[in-house]
């Protein structure tokens, strides 16, 4: 009985520490582009964007490791990265005056 109670206490403590991370989805906010069309991303968003640009397998492996903590989905992350790339391309096109 003591062992199971201890395990439940450890699980509850871990859940309390991790729940704030899970409550804020990584891709929820839309990235803002600066004057050079560079996105203002958090470190975690930068890593997701980099892995999405590295390819589907790289993104899938990266998310597989972090999916339980960050509550992210490979498909949604790929869609987010593609929309960010399109926004950057549109910004660069508008900035170049073409």
C-alpha positions as CSV (number, residue, x, y, z in Angstrom):
1,X,0.0,0.0,0.0
2,X,2.8,2.4,0.8
3,X,4.5,1.8,-2.5
4,X,1.4,2.5,-4.5
5,X,0.7,5.7,-2.5
6,X,4.2,6.9,-3.1
7,X,3.9,6.3,-6.8
8,X,0.7,8.2,-6.9
9,X,2.2,11.1,-5.1
10,X,5.2,11.1,-7.5
11,X,2.8,11.0,-10.5
12,X,0.7,13.8,-9.1
13,X,3.8,16.0,-8.4
14,X,5.1,15.4,-12.0
15,X,1.6,16.2,-13.5
16,X,1.5,19.4,-11.5
17,X,4.9,20.4,-13.0
18,X,4.1,19.4,-16.5
19,X,0.5,20.6,-16.8
20,X,1.4,24.3,-17.3
21,X,3.5,23.3,-20.3
22,X,0.6,21.2,-21.8
23,X,-1.9,24.0,-21.2
24,X,-0.2,26.3,-23.7
25,X,0.0,24.7,-27.2
26,X,3.3,25.5,-28.9
27,X,1.8,26.6,-32.2
28,X,-1.3,28.4,-30.8
29,X,-0.1,31.9,-31.5
30,X,0.6,33.2,-35.0
31,X,4.2,34.3,-35.5
32,X,4.9,37.9,-36.3
33,X,7.3,38.8,-39.0
34,X,9.8,41.6,-38.6
35,X,11.1,44.1,-41.2
36,X,13.4,41.4,-42.7
37,X,10.6,38.9,-42.9
38,X,12.1,36.8,-40.1
39,X,9.6,35.3,-37.8
40,X,9.6,36.1,-34.1
41,X,9.5,32.6,-32.6
42,X,10.1,31.1,-29.3
43,X,13.0,28.6,-29.0
44,X,10.6,25.7,-29.1
45,X,8.8,27.1,-32.2
46,X,12.2,27.6,-33.9
47,X,13.1,24.0,-33.3
48,X,9.7,22.8,-34.6
49,X,10.1,25.0,-37.7
50,X,13.6,23.8,-38.3
51,X,12.6,20.2,-38.1
52,X,9.6,20.8,-40.4
53,X,12.0,22.2,-43.0
54,X,14.3,19.2,-42.5
55,X,11.5,16.9,-43.7
56,X,8.6,14.8,-42.6
57,X,10.7,12.1,-40.9
58,X,12.8,14.6,-38.9
59,X,9.6,16.4,-37.8
60,X,7.9,13.1,-36.9
61,X,10.8,11.9,-34.8
62,X,11.2,15.2,-33.1
63,X,7.5,15.4,-32.1
64,X,7.4,11.7,-31.1
65,X,9.8,12.4,-28.3
66,X,8.0,15.6,-27.1
67,X,4.3,14.8,-27.9
68,X,3.2,13.9,-24.3
69,X,4.7,17.0,-22.7
70,X,3.9,19.6,-25.4
71,X,0.6,18.1,-26.8
72,X,1.5,18.7,-30.4
73,X,0.5,16.8,-33.5
74,X,2.7,16.2,-36.5
75,X,0.1,17.1,-39.1
76,X,-0.9,20.4,-37.3
77,X,2.8,21.3,-36.9
78,X,3.5,20.7,-40.5
79,X,0.5,22.9,-41.5
80,X,1.7,25.6,-39.2
81,X,5.3,25.5,-40.6
82,X,3.9,25.6,-44.2
83,X,1.7,28.6,-43.4
84,X,4.7,30.3,-41.8
85,X,6.8,29.6,-44.9
86,X,4.1,31.0,-47.1
87,X,3.8,34.2,-45.0
88,X,7.6,34.6,-45.2
89,X,7.6,34.2,-48.9
90,X,4.7,36.7,-49.3
91,X,6.5,39.2,-47.0
92,X,9.8,38.8,-49.0
93,X,7.9,39.3,-52.3
94,X,6.2,42.4,-50.9
95,X,9.4,43.8,-49.5
96,X,11.3,43.3,-52.8
97,X,8.6,45.2,-54.6
98,X,7.8,42.5,-57.1
